[in-house]
Amino acid sequence: MDIDIQEISKLFGTTAALHPVSLAIPSGALVALLGPSGSGKTTLLRILGGLEFPSSGRVLFEGQDATNLTVQERRAGFVFQSYALFRHMTVFENIAYGLKARPRAERPPKLEIARRVERLLELIQLPEIGARYPSQLSGGQRQRVALARALAIEPRMLLLDEPFGALDAKVRKELRQGLRDIHDATGLTTVFVTHDQEEAMELADLVVVMSMGRIEQIGRPQDIRARPASNFVRDFITA
Amino acid sequence: MSDAAERNWRSATDETPLVRGGLILFAVAGIALLVAAPLLTVFAEAFAKGWFAALKSLGNPDALSAIRLTLTIAAFSVPLNAAFGIAAAWFITRFDFRGKAFLITLIDLPFSVSPVVAGLCIVLMFGANSAIGGWLVAQGYPIVFALPGIVLATMFVTFPFVARELIPVMIEQGCKEEEAALTLGASGWRVFVTVTLPKIRWALLYGVLLCNARAMGEFGAVAVVSGKIRGQTATMPITIEMLYNEYLSVAAFSLAGLLTALALVTLLVKTVLELRHADEIAATHRH
């Protein structure tokens, strides 16, 4: 699904978290929103997911105005920075949550839900952990469970907020490849937020460099490396 | 190993055995003198003339009526205050708005206002001489000197307990899990029932138990609004006072013992629940 962000801005009180920004994301792309903290990247991601509403501007999904769609109507698979797994539920219940929350008419039968959860656990290569609680998992396992939970609702896009932020360097590298594989297997339009330029450059098809609530540059990693559009971008990607 | 070598192993926050022993002794003596001894005295006085006399005094119609009334008051005020407390805690922790600090102060007001003053306020607002009270009495629904007034007074006094327990817990837990549930398509009500309520259930239980203990034991505010009509509006604490003033010490202390036992039962329930769900509590706190 392609996403078209048109002149989106966001004010918190009198401070502008986002100055009007525009961005076209082609269907099936893997996009990184890259910038230091306070650059507005997470705000933009939350606006896409319907967790914040813009002060002005529009968001189009496949050409349809989606600005006023509720968070539930967006059907965006969202992975939170600290994963926000439901700590009182098992891994199985976490992943099944979105399917069980559907209105009765659209809810798959119990056996079908169980089958889908099993398939997702295989996709994230953790087939044996359904009965465990989040507190019994390692950081990397939690991240993958959060990804499986987001995929379970058959989302129209995948949004990830610093998905590798809380992990050590070795696990981070493994999971980067894991996300790439899942993106390639599902073909979902995927947007992730990161402050790590190496991560953005290695993983994404398209990198959006942000600073102070503005987009500094949009481009393929090699193009941004070769021709940084501003001093800020040059400093940030060589840091 | 010698003493000197052992002392080197002590961590920086440990005290010497002498200081430790002194502090423990001080704490135990304090609890024994201020908590355990008075509790034991209540039961000793109740059973001063034997089990039979104590039980017989509880079978008195006035005592039975007081027990029934106190349980009825708790049955009304505790669930209502739990609902209000959840709503207030939700509102305060999930939204930013002007006057939030004022609202938090307002919730704490019953802690700082004397219960007698609270009772007087209710009498002034709903008494037969006020506009609302006069109209309600004319319709046949008196508030003051009747059950509704006592419930109102009890609710005023016990209002902060649930909200006060929930607010810090809900601030600490944040709302990421709720946001996650929303992105998964759950409705607001479903998020509340399946995510928020399980997250806060232990704090809620603790708040409800405290609220219940205080609701059953409230004296000052209820003394003002109830009119102390024996057999009708006299709750357990008020009946205890009346019996005591009439030098019926076995009856007074038997009822006091029962009131204490009710409070101890609530504490016991809490402890048993915590033991039974120890794994789950640990799991939800560690993550």
Interface residues (C-beta under 8 A of the other chain):
Chain A: G49 G50 L51 V71 Q72 R74 R75 A76 G77 F78 F80 S82 A84 L85 F86 R87 H88 Y97 G98 A101 R102 Y133 P134 S135 Q136 R149 A150 A152 I153
Chain B: K176 E177 E179 A180 A181 L182 T183 L184 G185 A186 S187 R190 T194 V195 P198 K199 E280 A282 A283 T284 R286 H287
